[in-house]
Amino acid sequence: MTPAASTAETAAAKAHEADVGPPPQGARAEQPRGTVVPGGRARAARTIIVTGVLTIVALYFLVPVYWVIVAASKTTDDLFGTHGFLFAENIALLSNLSQVLSYDGGVFLRWLGNSLLYAGVGSLIATYLAAAAGYALSKYMFRGRNLIFGLVLGGVLVPGTATALPLFLLFSQLGMVNTYWSVLIPSLVSPFGLFLCRIYADATVDTSLIEAARLDGVGEIRIFHVLGLRIMTPALVTVFLFQLVGIWNNYFLPLVMLTDERLFPITLGLNHWRSQTDRLPEFYELTTGGVLLSIIPLALAMIVLQRFWRGGLTEGAVK
């Protein structure tokens, strides 16, 4: 082929492209069958590994829930006479739950109400206090700020069981032992929540937005409630759920503080029933049924609040 002919074909191709237009964006050239895409096997292997790991983790958390459902559907004889992970021939779930709700004048419902009081009110107030303190440590410059934050970090490292006895001695001097306040007041403090709110406020609450609100004449308290709390919603939901689960499952503090059965939370009440199984085997049915009912509020809280776990509402607002 002569150079002149090659030049003519090139010019014709360019003219055709100008008339038809370039290929659509994102279109890929067809590859012959059997061609191996570079990195395709590696991506497929990673997908299989990740899926396998997540499946194992899901089974790790779901198998105990499944066992509780199976155990709550059995009588005491079937509980020890059949396979632990298989349902018995006679499903006694409804009768067991009915016994749980009606035993001793409905004391389980009172325990459930006490747990809702301790966990609900305590988690709500603890989340608000953590948000206010974290926001203040993040957005206000004052002497001793880092020292306070360091003390908070130290509080995160202290287990709750280590503070139960000092709290008992303190509340006994105040005459508040064996009252609702002895369990509720210690639940109002969340060092982990304060730590998380401070970190999240640093990352999401932009100082420019606060300054713009100040220029519009908005007060500091209103800025926190209208602007800060809304931006920090994902962190607040996380703190609330952590605190809710922690208070709901708390056993040692109520054990130290309470002696009146009417003030027991659900964890202490179920352990009271379990301690009587050696003497009265029918308490196995009450205990397993009560355990099943006790996990329902936490599951509902997770389902309802998970929609709030999303990105910051004003992400990119000042860019």
C-alpha positions in Angstrom: 0.0 0.0 0.0 1.4 3.4 -1.0 1.7 6.3 1.5 -0.9 8.2 -0.5 -3.4 5.4 -0.2 -2.7 5.0 3.6 -3.3 8.8 4.1 -6.5 8.6 2.1 -7.8 5.7 4.2 -6.9 7.6 7.4 -8.7 10.7 6.3 -11.8 8.6 5.4 -11.8 7.0 8.8 -11.7 10.4 10.5 -14.5 11.7 8.4 -16.6 8.7 9.2 -16.0 9.2 13.0 -16.9 12.8 12.6 -20.2 11.8 11.0 -21.1 8.9 13.3 -19.6 10.3 16.5 -17.2 8.7 19.0 -18.2 5.4 20.6 -20.5 5.8 23.7 -18.7 6.5 27.0 -18.1 3.4 29.0 -18.4 1.0 26.0 -15.8 -1.7 26.0 -14.3 -3.4 23.1 -15.5 -6.9 22.5 -13.0 -9.5 23.6 -12.6 -12.9 22.1 -14.2 -15.7 24.0 -11.9 -17.4 26.4 -9.9 -14.2 27.1 -9.0 -14.0 30.8 -9.5 -10.5 32.2 -6.5 -9.4 34.2 -7.2 -9.6 38.0 -10.6 -11.3 37.5 -9.6 -14.5 39.2 -8.1 -12.6 42.1 -11.3 -10.5 42.6 -13.4 -13.7 42.4 -11.2 -15.4 45.0 -11.5 -12.4 47.4 -15.2 -12.3 47.0 -15.5 -16.0 47.9 -13.2 -15.5 50.9 -15.1 -12.5 52.2 -18.5 -14.2 51.7 -17.3 -17.2 53.6 -16.0 -15.2 56.5 -19.2 -13.2 56.7 -21.2 -16.4 56.6 -19.2 -17.8 59.5 -19.7 -14.6 61.5 -23.4 -14.6 60.8 -23.7 -18.2 62.0 -21.7 -17.4 65.1 -24.3 -14.8 66.1 -27.5 -16.5 64.8 -26.9 -20.0 66.2 -27.4 -19.0 69.9 -30.6 -17.2 68.9 -31.8 -20.3 67.1 -31.0 -22.4 70.1 -33.0 -20.1 72.4 -36.0 -20.4 70.1 -35.8 -24.2 70.1 -35.3 -24.4 73.8 -38.2 -22.1 74.6 -40.5 -24.3 72.5 -39.8 -27.5 74.7 -41.1 -28.8 77.9 -38.6 -29.7 80.6 -38.6 -33.4 79.7 -38.0 -32.6 76.0 -35.3 -30.1 76.8 -33.1 -32.8 78.3 -34.5 -35.8 76.2 -34.2 -34.4 72.7 -31.4 -33.0 70.5 -30.6 -29.4 71.6 -30.8 -28.0 68.0 -33.9 -29.9 66.9 -37.6 -29.1 67.7 -39.5 -31.6 69.7 -42.6 -33.4 68.4 -44.9 -31.3 70.7 -44.2 -27.6 70.3 -44.9 -25.9 73.7 -43.8 -22.4 72.8 -47.1 -20.6 73.4 -47.8 -22.4 76.6 -44.3 -21.7 77.9 -44.6 -18.0 77.0 -48.1 -17.9 78.7 -46.6 -19.3 81.9 -43.8 -16.7 81.8 -46.2 -13.8 81.5 -48.7 -15.1 84.2 -46.4 -16.6 86.8 -46.5 -15.1 90.3 -49.0 -12.4 89.3 -47.1 -11.3 86.1 -43.8 -10.5 87.9 -41.9 -11.0 84.6 -43.8 -8.0 83.1 -42.7 -5.9 86.1 -39.1 -7.0 85.5 -39.5 -6.1 81.9 -40.9 -2.7 82.7 -37.9 -2.1 85.1 -35.4 -3.0 82.4 -37.2 -0.7 80.0 -37.0 2.1 82.6 -33.3 1.5 83.4 -32.2 1.0 79.8 -34.5 3.4 78.0 -34.2 6.4 80.3 -30.6 5.8 81.2 -29.6 5.4 77.5 -31.4 8.5 76.4 -30.0 10.8 79.1 -26.5 9.2 78.8 -26.5 9.8 75.0 -27.6 13.5 75.4 -24.9 14.1 78.1 -22.2 12.4 76.0 -23.2 14.4 72.9 -23.1 17.7 74.8 -19.8 17.0 76.4 -18.2 15.6 73.2 -19.4 18.6 71.3 -18.0 21.0 73.9 -14.6 19.3 74.0 -14.5 19.4 70.2 -15.6 22.9 69.4 -14.7 25.1 72.3 -11.1 25.9 73.2 -10.4 26.2 76.9 -7.7 25.3 79.3 -7.6 21.8 80.5 -9.6 20.4 77.6 -7.0 17.7 76.7 -6.7 16.8 80.4 -10.4 16.2 80.7 -10.4 14.1 77.5 -7.5 12.0 78.9 -9.5 11.4 82.0 -12.4 10.3 79.9 -10.2 7.8 78.0 -9.1 6.5 81.4 -12.7 5.9 82.3 -13.2 3.9 79.2 -10.6 1.5 80.4 -12.2 0.9 83.8 -14.6 -2.1 83.8 -18.0 -1.6 85.3 -17.6 -4.4 87.8 -14.6 -2.5 89.3 -16.9 0.5 90.2 -19.8 -1.5 91.5 -18.6 -1.8 95.1 -17.5 1.9 95.5 -20.9 2.9 94.0 -22.6 0.7 96.6 -20.7 2.3 99.5 -21.6 5.7 98.1 -25.3 5.1 97.6 -25.5 3.3 101.0 -24.2 6.5 102.7 -26.8 8.5 100.7 -29.6 6.1 101.7 -30.4 5.3 98.1 -29.6 1.5 98.0 -32.4 -0.7 97.0 -34.1 2.0 95.0 -34.6 2.7 91.3 -32.0 5.6 91.5 -29.2 3.2 92.6 -29.3 1.5 89.2 -30.5 4.5 87.1 -28.0 7.2 88.1 -24.8 5.2 87.3 -26.3 4.4 83.9 -26.4 8.1 83.0 -22.6 8.3 82.4 -21.0 6.8 79.2 -17.2 7.5 78.9 -17.2 5.6 75.6 -20.1 7.7 74.3 -18.3 10.9 75.2 -15.2 9.7 73.4 -17.1 8.7 70.3 -19.1 12.0 70.2 -15.9 14.1 70.5 -14.2 12.2 67.6 -17.3 12.4 65.4 -17.9 16.1 66.1 -14.2 16.8 65.1 -14.8 15.0 61.8 -18.3 16.1 60.8 -19.3 19.4 62.5 -17.5 22.0 60.5 -16.5 25.1 62.3 -17.5 27.2 59.3 -21.2 26.2 59.8 -21.0 27.1 63.5 -19.5 30.5 62.6 -22.2 31.1 60.0 -24.9 30.4 62.5 -23.2 32.8 65.0 -23.2 35.5 62.3 -27.0 35.0 61.9 -27.4 35.7 65.6 -28.1 32.1 66.8 -27.2 31.3 70.4 -24.8 28.5 71.3 -27.4 26.3 72.9 -29.6 26.5 69.8 -26.6 25.8 67.5 -25.9 22.6 69.5 -29.5 21.4 69.4 -30.4 22.4 65.9 -27.1 22.0 64.1 -24.8 19.8 66.2 -27.2 17.1 67.2 -28.6 16.7 63.7 -25.1 16.3 62.2 -24.1 13.9 64.9 -27.1 11.6 64.5 -25.2 8.5 63.4 -22.9 8.7 66.3 -25.8 9.4 68.7 -27.6 6.3 67.5 -24.4 4.2 68.0 -24.0 5.6 71.5 -27.6 5.0 72.4 -27.5 1.4 71.2 -24.3 0.6 73.0 -25.6 2.1 76.2 -29.0 0.4 75.7 -27.5 -3.1 75.3 -25.0 -2.5 78.2 -27.7 -1.4 80.7 -30.1 -4.1 79.5 -27.6 -6.9 80.0 -26.1 -5.4 83.2 -26.2 -7.9 86.0 -23.6 -7.2 88.6 -24.7 -3.6 89.5 -28.3 -4.5 90.1 -27.2 -7.6 92.0 -25.1 -5.4 94.4 -27.7 -2.6 94.7 -31.1 -4.3 94.8 -32.7 -6.8 97.2 -36.3 -6.1 96.5 -37.6 -8.5 93.8 -40.0 -5.9 92.6 -37.1 -3.7 91.5 -35.2 -6.4 89.7 -34.3 -5.9 86.0 -35.0 -8.8 83.7 -31.4 -10.1 83.9 -31.6 -10.4 87.7 -35.1 -11.9 87.6 -34.2 -14.6 85.1 -31.2 -15.6 87.2 -33.5 -15.8 90.2 -35.7 -18.2 88.3 -32.7 -20.2 87.1 -31.4 -20.6 90.7 -34.6 -22.5 91.5 -34.3 -25.1 88.7 -32.6 -27.6 90.9 -35.5 -27.6 93.3 -38.4 -27.1 90.8 -37.5 -28.4 87.2 -40.4 -26.5 85.7 -38.5 -23.3 86.1 -36.4 -24.4 83.1 -39.5 -23.6 81.0 -39.9 -20.2 82.6 -36.2 -19.4 82.2 -35.9 -20.3 78.5 -39.2 -18.6 77.7 -38.1 -15.5 79.6 -34.8 -15.4 77.8 -36.6 -15.5 74.4 -38.9 -12.6 75.4 -35.9 -10.6 76.8 -34.1 -10.4 73.4 -37.1 -9.1 71.5 -36.8 -5.4 72.7 -33.2 -5.3 71.7 -33.9 -6.8 68.3 -36.7 -4.3 67.7 -34.4 -1.4 68.7 -31.7 -2.6 66.2 -34.3 -2.8 63.4 -35.9 0.5 64.1 -32.7 2.5 64.6 -30.5 1.0 61.9 -31.9 3.5 59.3 -30.3 6.3 61.1 -26.8 4.8 60.4 -26.0 6.9 57.4 -23.4 9.5 56.4 -23.3 13.0 57.8 -26.3 15.1 56.8 -24.1 18.1 55.8 -21.2 16.2 54.3 -19.8 18.5 51.6 -21.9 21.5 52.6 -19.0 23.9 52.8 -17.2 22.7 49.8 
